[in-house]
Amino acid sequence: MPTDFKPLLSVGPGAYELRIRIKGAWRVIYVAKYSSAVYVLHAFGKRSQKTPREAIELARRRYRLIGE
């Protein structure tokens, strides 16, 4: 597991937000609970403290597409 991440239960079971701080703040929302693949649901640059609601909603829609 990465050292700077948090679970995102609002997206779905097994979803995490990876925090990257290189020339700004970046986030990757992913699911790694399947043995066949790691699914990147969304990646974006952060501009505020809180994860944008639109980013959570997009990740949630994509999570449903992979068939939880």
mmCIF file of the N, C-alpha and C atoms, coordinates in Angstrom:
data_MODEL
# 
_entry.id   MODEL 
# 
loop_
_atom_site.group_PDB 
_atom_site.id 
_atom_site.type_symbol 
_atom_site.label_atom_id 
_atom_site.label_alt_id 
_atom_site.label_comp_id 
_atom_site.label_asym_id 
_atom_site.label_entity_id 
_atom_site.label_seq_id 
_atom_site.pdbx_PDB_ins_code 
_atom_site.Cartn_x 
_atom_site.Cartn_y 
_atom_site.Cartn_z 
_atom_site.occupancy 
_atom_site.B_iso_or_equiv 
_atom_site.pdbx_formal_charge 
_atom_site.auth_seq_id 
_atom_site.auth_comp_id 
_atom_site.auth_asym_id 
_atom_site.auth_atom_id 
_atom_site.pdbx_PDB_model_num 
ATOM 1   N N  . MET A 1 1  ? 0.840   -1.191 0.000   1.00 0.00 ? 1  MET A N  1 
ATOM 2   C CA . MET A 1 1  ? 0.000   0.000  0.000   1.00 0.00 ? 1  MET A CA 1 
ATOM 3   C C  . MET A 1 1  ? 0.884   1.252  0.000   1.00 0.00 ? 1  MET A C  1 
ATOM 4   N N  . PRO A 1 2  ? 0.433   2.295  -0.667  1.00 0.00 ? 2  PRO A N  1 
ATOM 5   C CA . PRO A 1 2  ? 1.173   3.565  -0.650  1.00 0.00 ? 2  PRO A CA 1 
ATOM 6   C C  . PRO A 1 2  ? 1.188   4.157  0.769   1.00 0.00 ? 2  PRO A C  1 
ATOM 7   N N  . THR A 1 3  ? 2.091   5.092  0.997   1.00 0.00 ? 3  THR A N  1 
ATOM 8   C CA . THR A 1 3  ? 2.184   5.702  2.322   1.00 0.00 ? 3  THR A CA 1 
ATOM 9   C C  . THR A 1 3  ? 1.246   6.894  2.489   1.00 0.00 ? 3  THR A C  1 
ATOM 10  N N  . ASP A 1 4  ? 0.846   7.541  1.415   1.00 0.00 ? 4  ASP A N  1 
ATOM 11  C CA . ASP A 1 4  ? -0.016  8.718  1.528   1.00 0.00 ? 4  ASP A CA 1 
ATOM 12  C C  . ASP A 1 4  ? -1.306  8.485  0.734   1.00 0.00 ? 4  ASP A C  1 
ATOM 13  N N  . PHE A 1 5  ? -2.264  7.861  1.389   1.00 0.00 ? 5  PHE A N  1 
ATOM 14  C CA . PHE A 1 5  ? -3.536  7.537  0.753   1.00 0.00 ? 5  PHE A CA 1 
ATOM 15  C C  . PHE A 1 5  ? -4.634  7.530  1.812   1.00 0.00 ? 5  PHE A C  1 
ATOM 16  N N  . LYS A 1 6  ? -5.869  7.478  1.342   1.00 0.00 ? 6  LYS A N  1 
ATOM 17  C CA . LYS A 1 6  ? -6.989  7.308  2.259   1.00 0.00 ? 6  LYS A CA 1 
ATOM 18  C C  . LYS A 1 6  ? -8.086  6.526  1.550   1.00 0.00 ? 6  LYS A C  1 
ATOM 19  N N  . PRO A 1 7  ? -8.823  5.713  2.298   1.00 0.00 ? 7  PRO A N  1 
ATOM 20  C CA . PRO A 1 7  ? -9.942  4.994  1.696   1.00 0.00 ? 7  PRO A CA 1 
ATOM 21  C C  . PRO A 1 7  ? -11.058 5.966  1.327   1.00 0.00 ? 7  PRO A C  1 
ATOM 22  N N  . LEU A 1 8  ? -11.749 5.675  0.243   1.00 0.00 ? 8  LEU A N  1 
ATOM 23  C CA . LEU A 1 8  ? -12.885 6.497  -0.187  1.00 0.00 ? 8  LEU A CA 1 
ATOM 24  C C  . LEU A 1 8  ? -14.128 5.611  -0.232  1.00 0.00 ? 8  LEU A C  1 
ATOM 25  N N  . LEU A 1 9  ? -14.688 5.340  0.921   1.00 0.00 ? 9  LEU A N  1 
ATOM 26  C CA . LEU A 1 9  ? -15.872 4.501  0.998   1.00 0.00 ? 9  LEU A CA 1 
ATOM 27  C C  . LEU A 1 9  ? -17.063 5.123  0.282   1.00 0.00 ? 9  LEU A C  1 
ATOM 28  N N  . SER A 1 10 ? -17.042 6.440  0.125   1.00 0.00 ? 10 SER A N  1 
ATOM 29  C CA . SER A 1 10 ? -18.137 7.107  -0.595  1.00 0.00 ? 10 SER A CA 1 
ATOM 30  C C  . SER A 1 10 ? -18.144 6.732  -2.078  1.00 0.00 ? 10 SER A C  1 
ATOM 31  N N  . VAL A 1 11 ? -17.001 6.280  -2.604  1.00 0.00 ? 11 VAL A N  1 
ATOM 32  C CA . VAL A 1 11 ? -16.927 5.813  -3.989  1.00 0.00 ? 11 VAL A CA 1 
ATOM 33  C C  . VAL A 1 11 ? -17.355 4.352  -4.059  1.00 0.00 ? 11 VAL A C  1 
ATOM 34  N N  . GLY A 1 12 ? -16.830 3.541  -3.145  1.00 0.00 ? 12 GLY A N  1 
ATOM 35  C CA . GLY A 1 12 ? -17.182 2.123  -3.102  1.00 0.00 ? 12 GLY A CA 1 
ATOM 36  C C  . GLY A 1 12 ? -16.153 1.346  -2.302  1.00 0.00 ? 12 GLY A C  1 
ATOM 37  N N  . PRO A 1 13 ? -16.489 0.119  -1.917  1.00 0.00 ? 13 PRO A N  1 
ATOM 38  C CA . PRO A 1 13 ? -15.543 -0.710 -1.153  1.00 0.00 ? 13 PRO A CA 1 
ATOM 39  C C  . PRO A 1 13 ? -14.268 -0.965 -1.948  1.00 0.00 ? 13 PRO A C  1 
ATOM 40  N N  . GLY A 1 14 ? -13.119 -0.761 -1.319  1.00 0.00 ? 14 GLY A N  1 
ATOM 41  C CA . GLY A 1 14 ? -11.842 -0.988 -1.983  1.00 0.00 ? 14 GLY A CA 1 
ATOM 42  C C  . GLY A 1 14 ? -11.317 0.189  -2.776  1.00 0.00 ? 14 GLY A C  1 
ATOM 43  N N  . ALA A 1 15 ? -12.018 1.317  -2.767  1.00 0.00 ? 15 ALA A N  1 
ATOM 44  C CA . ALA A 1 15 ? -11.553 2.514  -3.484  1.00 0.00 ? 15 ALA A CA 1 
ATOM 45  C C  . ALA A 1 15 ? -10.667 3.354  -2.564  1.00 0.00 ? 15 ALA A C  1 
ATOM 46  N N  . TYR A 1 16 ? -9.591  3.884  -3.126  1.00 0.00 ? 16 TYR A N  1 
ATOM 47  C CA . TYR A 1 16 ? -8.646  4.705  -2.374  1.00 0.00 ? 16 TYR A CA 1 
ATOM 48  C C  . TYR A 1 16 ? -8.292  5.965  -3.151  1.00 0.00 ? 16 TYR A C  1 
ATOM 49  N N  . GLU A 1 17 ? -7.891  6.983  -2.411  1.00 0.00 ? 17 GLU A N  1 
ATOM 50  C CA . GLU A 1 17 ? -7.370  8.215  -3.004  1.00 0.00 ? 17 GLU A CA 1 
ATOM 51  C C  . GLU A 1 17 ? -5.883  8.276  -2.692  1.00 0.00 ? 17 GLU A C  1 
ATOM 52  N N  . LEU A 1 18 ? -5.066  8.248  -3.721  1.00 0.00 ? 18 LEU A N  1 
ATOM 53  C CA . LEU A 1 18 ? -3.622  8.359  -3.591  1.00 0.00 ? 18 LEU A CA 1 
ATOM 54  C C  . LEU A 1 18 ? -3.252  9.830  -3.696  1.00 0.00 ? 18 LEU A C  1 
ATOM 55  N N  . ARG A 1 19 ? -2.448  10.308 -2.758  1.00 0.00 ? 19 ARG A N  1 
ATOM 56  C CA . ARG A 1 19 ? -2.044  11.719 -2.737  1.00 0.00 ? 19 ARG A CA 1 
ATOM 57  C C  . ARG A 1 19 ? -0.618  11.850 -3.249  1.00 0.00 ? 19 ARG A C  1 
ATOM 58  N N  . ILE A 1 20 ? -0.429  12.711 -4.239  1.00 0.00 ? 20 ILE A N  1 
ATOM 59  C CA . ILE A 1 20 ? 0.885   12.944 -4.823  1.00 0.00 ? 20 ILE A CA 1 
ATOM 60  C C  . ILE A 1 20 ? 1.181   14.437 -4.740  1.00 0.00 ? 20 ILE A C  1 
ATOM 61  N N  . ARG A 1 21 ? 2.353   14.768 -4.228  1.00 0.00 ? 21 ARG A N  1 
ATOM 62  C CA . ARG A 1 21 ? 2.751   16.172 -4.108  1.00 0.00 ? 21 ARG A CA 1 
ATOM 63  C C  . ARG A 1 21 ? 4.052   16.397 -4.858  1.00 0.00 ? 21 ARG A C  1 
ATOM 64  N N  . ILE A 1 22 ? 3.935   16.642 -6.155  1.00 0.00 ? 22 ILE A N  1 
ATOM 65  C CA . ILE A 1 22 ? 5.078   16.955 -7.015  1.00 0.00 ? 22 ILE A CA 1 
ATOM 66  C C  . ILE A 1 22 ? 4.637   18.092 -7.926  1.00 0.00 ? 22 ILE A C  1 
ATOM 67  N N  . LYS A 1 23 ? 5.265   19.246 -7.768  1.00 0.00 ? 23 LYS A N  1 
ATOM 68  C CA . LYS A 1 23 ? 4.888   20.434 -8.553  1.00 0.00 ? 23 LYS A CA 1 
ATOM 69  C C  . LYS A 1 23 ? 3.383   20.681 -8.470  1.00 0.00 ? 23 LYS A C  1 
ATOM 70  N N  . GLY A 1 24 ? 2.872   20.692 -7.277  1.00 0.00 ? 24 GLY A N  1 
ATOM 71  C CA . GLY A 1 24 ? 1.442   20.865 -7.035  1.00 0.00 ? 24 GLY A CA 1 
ATOM 72  C C  . GLY A 1 24 ? 0.887   19.650 -6.311  1.00 0.00 ? 24 GLY A C  1 
ATOM 73  N N  . ALA A 1 25 ? -0.398  19.645 -6.154  1.00 0.00 ? 25 ALA A N  1 
ATOM 74  C CA . ALA A 1 25 ? -1.066  18.526 -5.483  1.00 0.00 ? 25 ALA A CA 1 
ATOM 75  C C  . ALA A 1 25 ? -1.914  17.772 -6.503  1.00 0.00 ? 25 ALA A C  1 
ATOM 76  N N  . TRP A 1 26 ? -1.757  16.475 -6.523  1.00 0.00 ? 26 TRP A N  1 
ATOM 77  C CA . TRP A 1 26 ? -2.449  15.606 -7.475  1.00 0.00 ? 26 TRP A CA 1 
ATOM 78  C C  . TRP A 1 26 ? -3.124  14.479 -6.714  1.00 0.00 ? 26 TRP A C  1 
ATOM 79  N N  . ARG A 1 27 ? -4.201  13.962 -7.263  1.00 0.00 ? 27 ARG A N  1 
ATOM 80  C CA . ARG A 1 27 ? -4.916  12.852 -6.644  1.00 0.00 ? 27 ARG A CA 1 
ATOM 81  C C  . ARG A 1 27 ? -5.251  11.812 -7.706  1.00 0.00 ? 27 ARG A C  1 
ATOM 82  N N  . VAL A 1 28 ? -5.195  10.559 -7.301  1.00 0.00 ? 28 VAL A N  1 
ATOM 83  C CA . VAL A 1 28 ? -5.597  9.441  -8.147  1.00 0.00 ? 28 VAL A CA 1 
ATOM 84  C C  . VAL A 1 28 ? -6.562  8.597  -7.329  1.00 0.00 ? 28 VAL A C  1 
ATOM 85  N N  . ILE A 1 29 ? -7.750  8.383  -7.853  1.00 0.00 ? 29 ILE A N  1 
ATOM 86  C CA . ILE A 1 29 ? -8.723  7.524  -7.190  1.00 0.00 ? 29 ILE A CA 1 
ATOM 87  C C  . ILE A 1 29 ? -8.689  6.191  -7.922  1.00 0.00 ? 29 ILE A C  1 
ATOM 88  N N  . TYR A 1 30 ? -8.420  5.120  -7.165  1.00 0.00 ? 30 TYR A N  1 
ATOM 89  C CA . TYR A 1 30 ? -8.238  3.818  -7.799  1.00 0.00 ? 30 TYR A CA 1 
ATOM 90  C C  . TYR A 1 30 ? -8.857  2.699  -6.963  1.00 0.00 ? 30 TYR A C  1 
ATOM 91  N N  . VAL A 1 31 ? -8.996  1.532  -7.606  1.00 0.00 ? 31 VAL A N  1 
ATOM 92  C CA . VAL A 1 31 ? -9.475  0.320  -6.945  1.00 0.00 ? 31 VAL A CA 1 
ATOM 93  C C  . VAL A 1 31 ? -8.459  -0.771 -7.248  1.00 0.00 ? 31 VAL A C  1 
ATOM 94  N N  . ALA A 1 32 ? -7.942  -1.427 -6.209  1.00 0.00 ? 32 ALA A N  1 
ATOM 95  C CA . ALA A 1 32 ? -6.953  -2.494 -6.393  1.00 0.00 ? 32 ALA A CA 1 
ATOM 96  C C  . ALA A 1 32 ? -7.389  -3.767 -5.676  1.00 0.00 ? 32 ALA A C  1 
ATOM 97  N N  . LYS A 1 33 ? -8.679  -3.993 -5.593  1.00 0.00 ? 33 LYS A N  1 
ATOM 98  C CA . LYS A 1 33 ? -9.153  -5.166 -4.853  1.00 0.00 ? 33 LYS A CA 1 
ATOM 99  C C  . LYS A 1 33 ? -9.373  -6.381 -5.745  1.00 0.00 ? 33 LYS A C  1 
ATOM 100 N N  . TYR A 1 34 ? -9.220  -6.225 -7.033  1.00 0.00 ? 34 TYR A N  1 
ATOM 101 C CA . TYR A 1 34 ? -9.395  -7.337 -7.960  1.00 0.00 ? 34 TYR A CA 1 
ATOM 102 C C  . TYR A 1 34 ? -8.037  -7.915 -8.319  1.00 0.00 ? 34 TYR A C  1 
ATOM 103 N N  . SER A 1 35 ? -7.940  -9.220 -8.401  1.00 0.00 ? 35 SER A N  1 
ATOM 104 C CA . SER A 1 35 ? -6.655  -9.849 -8.713  1.00 0.00 ? 35 SER A CA 1 
ATOM 105 C C  . SER A 1 35 ? -6.248  -9.632 -10.170 1.00 0.00 ? 35 SER A C  1 
ATOM 106 N N  . SER A 1 36 ? -7.197  -9.314 -11.028 1.00 0.00 ? 36 SER A N  1 
ATOM 107 C CA . SER A 1 36 ? -6.910  -9.184 -12.450 1.00 0.00 ? 36 SER A CA 1 
ATOM 108 C C  . SER A 1 36 ? -6.372  -7.817 -12.869 1.00 0.00 ? 36 SER A C  1 
ATOM 109 N N  . ALA A 1 37 ? -6.638  -6.758 -12.069 1.00 0.00 ? 37 ALA A N  1 
ATOM 110 C CA . ALA A 1 37 ? -6.243  -5.414 -12.517 1.00 0.00 ? 37 ALA A CA 1 
ATOM 111 C C  . ALA A 1 37 ? -6.335  -4.394 -11.396 1.00 0.00 ? 37 ALA A C  1 
ATOM 112 N N  . VAL A 1 38 ? -5.674  -3.272 -11.615 1.00 0.00 ? 38 VAL A N  1 
ATOM 113 C CA . VAL A 1 38 ? -5.853  -2.070 -10.792 1.00 0.00 ? 38 VAL A CA 1 
ATOM 114 C C  . VAL A 1 38 ? -6.609  -1.095 -11.686 1.00 0.00 ? 38 VAL A C  1 
ATOM 115 N N  . TYR A 1 39 ? -7.736  -0.605 -11.209 1.00 0.00 ? 39 TYR A N  1 
ATOM 116 C CA . TYR A 1 39 ? -8.562  0.313  -11.988 1.00 0.00 ? 39 TYR A CA 1 
ATOM 117 C C  . TYR A 1 39 ? -8.349  1.734  -11.500 1.00 0.00 ? 39 TYR A C  1 
ATOM 118 N N  . VAL A 1 40 ? -7.902  2.613  -12.389 1.00 0.00 ? 40 VAL A N  1 
ATOM 119 C CA . VAL A 1 40 ? -7.800  4.038  -12.086 1.00 0.00 ? 40 VAL A CA 1 
ATOM 120 C C  . VAL A 1 40 ? -9.135  4.655  -12.469 1.00 0.00 ? 40 VAL A C  1 
ATOM 121 N N  . LEU A 1 41 ? -9.860  5.131  -11.468 1.00 0.00 ? 41 LEU A N  1 
ATOM 122 C CA . LEU A 1 41 ? -11.188 5.687  -11.705 1.00 0.00 ? 41 LEU A CA 1 
ATOM 123 C C  . LEU A 1 41 ? -11.139 7.150  -12.110 1.00 0.00 ? 41 LEU A C  1 
ATOM 124 N N  . HIS A 1 42 ? -10.158 7.888  -11.567 1.00 0.00 ? 42 HIS A N  1 
ATOM 125 C CA . HIS A 1 42 ? -10.038 9.308  -11.894 1.00 0.00 ? 42 HIS A CA 1 
ATOM 126 C C  . HIS A 1 42 ? -8.694  9.822  -11.390 1.00 0.00 ? 42 HIS A C  1 
ATOM 127 N N  . ALA A 1 43 ? -8.097  10.748 -12.105 1.00 0.00 ? 43 ALA A N  1 
ATOM 128 C CA . ALA A 1 43 ? -6.864  11.423 -11.695 1.00 0.00 ? 43 ALA A CA 1 
ATOM 129 C C  . ALA A 1 43 ? -7.038  12.906 -11.996 1.00 0.00 ? 43 ALA A C  1 
ATOM 130 N N  . PHE A 1 44 ? -6.597  13.747 -11.056 1.00 0.00 ? 44 PHE A N  1 
ATOM 131 C CA . PHE A 1 44 ? -6.825  15.185 -11.214 1.00 0.00 ? 44 PHE A CA 1 
ATOM 132 C C  . PHE A 1 44 ? -5.883  15.986 -10.335 1.00 0.00 ? 44 PHE A C  1 
ATOM 133 N N  . GLY A 1 45 ? -5.720  17.263 -10.684 1.00 0.00 ? 45 GLY A N  1 
ATOM 134 C CA . GLY A 1 45 ? -4.955  18.204 -9.867  1.00 0.00 ? 45 GLY A CA 1 
ATOM 135 C C  . GLY A 1 45 ? -5.855  18.819 -8.814  1.00 0.00 ? 45 GLY A C  1 
ATOM 136 N N  . LYS A 1 46 ? -5.319  18.974 -7.612  1.00 0.00 ? 46 LYS A N  1 
ATOM 137 C CA . LYS A 1 46 ? -6.094  19.573 -6.519  1.00 0.00 ? 46 LYS A CA 1 
ATOM 138 C C  . LYS A 1 46 ? -5.880  21.073 -6.493  1.00 0.00 ? 46 LYS A C  1 
ATOM 139 N N  . ARG A 1 47 ? -6.962  21.801 -6.229  1.00 0.00 ? 47 ARG A N  1 
ATOM 140 C CA . ARG A 1 47 ? -6.879  23.257 -6.109  1.00 0.00 ? 47 ARG A CA 1 
ATOM 141 C C  . ARG A 1 47 ? -7.375  23.741 -4.758  1.00 0.00 ? 47 ARG A C  1 
ATOM 142 N N  . SER A 1 48 ? -7.967  22.822 -3.988  1.00 0.00 ? 48 SER A N  1 
ATOM 143 C CA . SER A 1 48 ? -8.477  23.198 -2.668  1.00 0.00 ? 48 SER A CA 1 
ATOM 144 C C  . SER A 1 48 ? -8.238  22.037 -1.702  1.00 0.00 ? 48 SER A C  1 
ATOM 145 N N  . GLN A 1 49 ? -8.525  22.248 -0.432  1.00 0.00 ? 49 GLN A N  1 
ATOM 146 C CA . GLN A 1 49 ? -8.329  21.221 0.589   1.00 0.00 ? 49 GLN A CA 1 
ATOM 147 C C  . GLN A 1 49 ? -9.243  20.023 0.381   1.00 0.00 ? 49 GLN A C  1 
ATOM 148 N N  . LYS A 1 50 ? -10.472 20.279 0.013   1.00 0.00 ? 50 LYS A N  1 
ATOM 149 C CA . LYS A 1 50 ? -11.477 19.225 -0.092  1.00 0.00 ? 50 LYS A CA 1 
ATOM 150 C C  . LYS A 1 50 ? -11.493 18.629 -1.495  1.00 0.00 ? 50 LYS A C  1 
ATOM 151 N N  . THR A 1 51 ? -11.689 17.309 -1.571  1.00 0.00 ? 51 THR A N  1 
ATOM 152 C CA . THR A 1 51 ? -11.834 16.657 -2.869  1.00 0.00 ? 51 THR A CA 1 
ATOM 153 C C  . THR A 1 51 ? -13.136 17.137 -3.506  1.00 0.00 ? 51 THR A C  1 
ATOM 154 N N  . PRO A 1 52 ? -13.078 17.632 -4.746  1.00 0.00 ? 52 PRO A N  1 
ATOM 155 C CA . PRO A 1 52 ? -14.292 18.153 -5.394  1.00 0.00 ? 52 PRO A CA 1 
ATOM 156 C C  . PRO A 1 52 ? -15.393 17.095 -5.501  1.00 0.00 ? 52 PRO A C  1 
ATOM 157 N N  . ARG A 1 53 ? -16.609 17.518 -5.262  1.00 0.00 ? 53 ARG A N  1 
ATOM 158 C CA . ARG A 1 53 ? -17.767 16.620 -5.330  1.00 0.00 ? 53 ARG A CA 1 
ATOM 159 C C  . ARG A 1 53 ? -17.885 15.974 -6.710  1.00 0.00 ? 53 ARG A C  1 
ATOM 160 N N  . GLU A 1 54 ? -17.571 16.735 -7.760  1.00 0.00 ? 54 GLU A N  1 
ATOM 161 C CA . GLU A 1 54 ? -17.647 16.218 -9.120  1.00 0.00 ? 54 GLU A CA 1 
ATOM 162 C C  . GLU A 1 54 ? -16.669 15.057 -9.323  1.00 0.00 ? 54 GLU A C  1 
ATOM 163 N N  . ALA A 1 55 ? -15.496 15.149 -8.718  1.00 0.00 ? 55 ALA A N  1 
ATOM 164 C CA . ALA A 1 55 ? -14.499 14.081 -8.835  1.00 0.00 ? 55 ALA A CA 1 
ATOM 165 C C  . ALA A 1 55 ? -14.996 12.808 -8.154  1.00 0.00 ? 55 ALA A C  1 
ATOM 166 N N  . ILE A 1 56 ? -15.612 12.953 -7.003  1.00 0.00 ? 56 ILE A N  1 
ATOM 167 C CA . ILE A 1 56 ? -16.168 11.799 -6.278  1.00 0.00 ? 56 ILE A CA 1 
ATOM 168 C C  . ILE A 1 56 ? -17.288 11.164 -7.093  1.00 0.00 ? 56 ILE A C  1 
ATOM 169 N N  . GLU A 1 57 ? -18.172 11.985 -7.639  1.00 0.00 ? 57 GLU A N  1 
ATOM 170 C CA . GLU A 1 57 ? -19.294 11.463 -8.430  1.00 0.00 ? 57 GLU A CA 1 
ATOM 171 C C  . GLU A 1 57 ? -18.806 10.725 -9.683  1.00 0.00 ? 57 GLU A C  1 
ATOM 172 N N  . LEU A 1 58 ? -17.809 11.284 -10.363 1.00 0.00 ? 58 LEU A N  1 
ATOM 173 C CA . LEU A 1 58 ? -17.261 10.639 -11.556 1.00 0.00 ? 58 LEU A CA 1 
ATOM 174 C C  . LEU A 1 58 ? -16.628 9.299  -11.189 1.00 0.00 ? 58 LEU A C  1 
ATOM 175 N N  . ALA A 1 59 ? -15.850 9.269  -10.126 1.00 0.00 ? 59 ALA A N  1 
ATOM 176 C CA . ALA A 1 59 ? -15.228 8.020  -9.673  1.00 0.00 ? 59 ALA A CA 1 
ATOM 177 C C  . ALA A 1 59 ? -16.294 6.997  -9.283  1.00 0.00 ? 59 ALA A C  1 
ATOM 178 N N  . ARG A 1 60 ? -17.352 7.442  -8.633  1.00 0.00 ? 60 ARG A N  1 
ATOM 179 C CA . ARG A 1 60 ? -18.441 6.543  -8.239  1.00 0.00 ? 60 ARG A CA 1 
ATOM 180 C C  . ARG A 1 60 ? -19.121 5.928  -9.466  1.00 0.00 ? 60 ARG A C  1 
ATOM 181 N N  . ARG A 1 61 ? -19.366 6.729  -10.490 1.00 0.00 ? 61 ARG A N  1 
ATOM 182 C CA . ARG A 1 61 ? -19.981 6.217  -11.735 1.00 0.00 ? 61 ARG A CA 1 
ATOM 183 C C  . ARG A 1 61 ? -19.053 5.191  -12.403 1.00 0.00 ? 61 ARG A C  1 
ATOM 184 N N  . ARG A 1 62 ? -17.770 5.498  -12.457 1.00 0.00 ? 62 ARG A N  1 
ATOM 185 C CA . ARG A 1 62 ? -16.815 4.581  -13.078 1.00 0.00 ? 62 ARG A CA 1 
ATOM 186 C C  . ARG A 1 62 ? -16.668 3.303  -12.259 1.00 0.00 ? 62 ARG A C  1 
ATOM 187 N N  . TYR A 1 63 ? -16.757 3.415  -10.944 1.00 0.00 ? 63 TYR A N  1 
ATOM 188 C CA . TYR A 1 63 ? -16.693 2.233  -10.074 1.00 0.00 ? 63 TYR A CA 1 
ATOM 189 C C  . TYR A 1 63 ? -17.829 1.272  -10.403 1.00 0.00 ? 63 TYR A C  1 
ATOM 190 N N  . ARG A 1 64 ? -19.002 1.820  -10.609 1.00 0.00 ? 64 ARG A N  1 
ATOM 191 C CA . ARG A 1 64 ? -20.160 0.977  -10.949 1.00 0.00 ? 64 ARG A CA 1 
ATOM 192 C C  . ARG A 1 64 ? -19.946 0.259  -12.292 1.00 0.00 ? 64 ARG A C  1 
ATOM 193 N N  . LEU A 1 65 ? -19.213 0.877  -13.211 1.00 0.00 ? 65 LEU A N  1 
ATOM 194 C CA . LEU A 1 65 ? -18.961 0.276  -14.522 1.00 0.00 ? 65 LEU A CA 1 
ATOM 195 C C  . LEU A 1 65 ? -18.063 -0.962 -14.453 1.00 0.00 ? 65 LEU A C  1 
ATOM 196 N N  . ILE A 1 66 ? -17.190 -1.038 -13.453 1.00 0.00 ? 66 ILE A N  1 
ATOM 197 C CA . ILE A 1 66 ? -16.299 -2.200 -13.364 1.00 0.00 ? 66 ILE A CA 1 
ATOM 198 C C  . ILE A 1 66 ? -16.979 -3.393 -12.715 1.00 0.00 ? 66 ILE A C  1 
ATOM 199 N N  . GLY A 1 67 ? -18.201 -3.196 -12.225 1.00 0.00 ? 67 GLY A N  1 
ATOM 200 C CA . GLY A 1 67 ? -18.985 -4.325 -11.714 1.00 0.00 ? 67 GLY A CA 1 
ATOM 201 C C  . GLY A 1 67 ? -18.596 -4.798 -10.342 1.00 0.00 ? 67 GLY A C  1 
ATOM 202 N N  . GLU A 1 68 ? -18.715 -3.940 -9.369  1.00 0.00 ? 68 GLU A N  1 
ATOM 203 C CA . GLU A 1 68 ? -18.427 -4.270 -7.965  1.00 0.00 ? 68 GLU A CA 1 
ATOM 204 C C  . GLU A 1 68 ? -19.277 -5.409 -7.537  1.00 0.00 ? 68 GLU A C  1 
# 
